[in-house]
Amino acid sequence: MHQDDTMNAYEVLLITHRIGSRISGTVISREEPADFLGAAVGHARLQTEAAYPALLPYSHLVDHQSSFSPKIVPEIGAQVDAVVFNFLDGTLYLSAKPKDLSETTIRKWREYYDYIGSLAIGSIITGTVERVVPFGLFVNIGGPFIGLIDIGHLRFNGGVQLPFDPADWPNEGDEIQCNIGYFRLHDQQIGLGWLPANGA
């Protein structure tokens, strides 16, 4: 059994096939590209060193859909350099967008994974509310990546639910206690739980 067989999608992206990590492979099958409302539809299947099937959606060949052309779809047998951008239903999804392959983007992903490697789930920290938005609070926790208390992720953030009325939420500039609840991998954020001073 491969070690990834017992991991969920979050763990795979956190540990073995990190978003933004380079991966290359050979095209072993491909769909004919189609256009749907201005977006490229279809994918190529790649043989890689990963233990999972790997798909390269055609929408992830270009930075802007307006520049897509069926001519850029790799042929069967072509070698493709890509990066991981998701893992879903046992399949790695790849990107060959020039922006995603840039050294700047790859370095930013490395920095994010290095940073979250220094954080412990459940640890309590103090942060400052930077922005209040309808879905939660962006919190500066003193690192290079922002924290977020998301009202939609109470189930696993380890904190207290924000009050129903946003007027009762902490305000921008307030210093608050939080705990590290999870990592928001696709957004390069830190998922936080709110720990109000009064325990309410």
N, C-alpha and C positions, 0 to 999 in steps of 0.2 A: 504494500500500500504506500502510495506517495504521501509525504507529510501533509500536503495541501488537502488531501481527501477529507480530513476531519475539520478543516477550517471553513468558516463562513466567508461570504464575499468581502466583508469588511476586513477580516483578518488577512485574507489573501492580499488585498491592496495595501494593508499596513505592514505586512511582513515579507512576502515573497515576490510579488509582482507590483511594485510600487508605481503609482501614477507618475508619469514623466520619466520612467526608466527606459533606457534604450533596449530595443529588441529588433532582431531582423529575422527574415524568413523567406521562403520560396513560395510563390503563388502556386497552389495545387488545384484550385478551381476558381471560377469567377462567374458572376452573373452579368448579363448584358446590362449596361448602364441605362437608366431611364431618368426622366425628368418629371418631378411632381411639384407643381406650384413653384417652380424656380429652384428646387433643391435636387441635388443628385441622389438617386435612389439605387441601391444595390450594394454588393460587397464582394470582396475577394477573400478566399480562405487561404491562410498561409500555414505552411509547415514551419514551426519554430522549435527551439529547444525546450519550450515550456511543456508542462505535462497536460496542458489544456488546449482545446481547439482555439484558434486565433482568427478573428475576422477583422478586415480592414474595410470599414464602410466608405463608399465613394465620397460621401460628404466630408470625410476626414482626409481628403487628398489635397485640398486647397484651403487657404485662409478665408477666402470670400467665394460664396457659391456662384457669383456672377462670372468668376474666372474658370469655372469647371468646364472641361471639354471631355467627351468620351475618349479622345485620343490619349489622355494621360492615365487611363486605367491600365494597370500593369497586366501584361499577358501571362498566361500559364508558363511557369518556368522562370519568370523574372525574380530577381533577388530584390527585396524591398527593405529599406531601413525605416523603422518606425519607433514609436514610444507607446507604452501602455497608457490608456486613458480610462478604462473601466474593466470591471469583471462582473459579469451578470449571467446567472443560470449556467454556471460552469464553463463559460466562454470568456476568453480575453478579447477585449475590443481595443484595437490599435488606432493610432493616428499617425499620418505621414504629412500633416500640415507643416509647411515651412516654419510657422511660428512655434509650433509644438516641438519641432526638431532643433530649434535655435539653442545655442549654448546658454543664452540668458534664461530661457524658460526652464531648461533642464537643471541649471544651477539653482534656480529659485525652488524647484521641487526638492532638490537635495537639501537645501537649507531648511525647508519646511520639515522634512523627515528627520533631519538632525535635531531640530528644535523640539519636535514632539517627543523625540527619544529621550530628551532631558526632563520631561514632565511625567509625573506619576498620576494615573487615574485615581481620583478620590482625594488628592491632596488639596488642602485649603489654601487659597491665595486671596490677596487684596487687589482690587482693580478699580479703575476709574471709568465711569460710564462716559463713553465718547459720543454715542448717538442713540437716540430713542427712535425706533421704527415700529410700524404696526405689528410686526411679527416678533419683536423682542428688543434686546439691548445689545449694542456693540460695546465691548468692554476692553479697555487697554489694560493688559496684565503685565506690562513692563517688558515684553519681548518683541521680536520682530514681526509677529503675526497676531492678529486681533482675535479676541474672544467673543463669543456670541451666546447669550441666553435666549434660546429660541422657544417661544411658547408652544411650538408644535412638537418638541422633543422632550417633554417632561418625563416620559416613560424611562429614559435611561440617562438623564442628565444629573441625577443624584441630588437635586436641589428642591427648592420650594417653588410651587407654581406662582408665576406673577399674578397679581390681582386681576380680576375681570376688568376693572376700570383702569385704563392706562394712566389716568390722572393719579393713581395711587402707586405707580411704578417709581423707582428711583429716577432722578432727573440727570440730565447731562451735567457732568462735573462732579457728581456724587461719588464718594469712595464707598465701595461695597465689598462684602465678603462673598466669595464664590468657591466652588470646588471644581476641579477638572473632571468633567463628566465623560467626555468622549472626544474623538478627533473628527472634525468635518473635513474629510480628506479632499473632496472635489473642490471645496471653496478655500482651501489652505487656511482654515480657521480652527480655533479651539472651542469645542462645545463645553459650555459652562452650566453649572447649576447655581441658582441664587440662594444665598444663606443670609436671610434678613437678620438684623441685629436682635430684633425682638422674638425671633423664632416663629413668627406668624406665617 
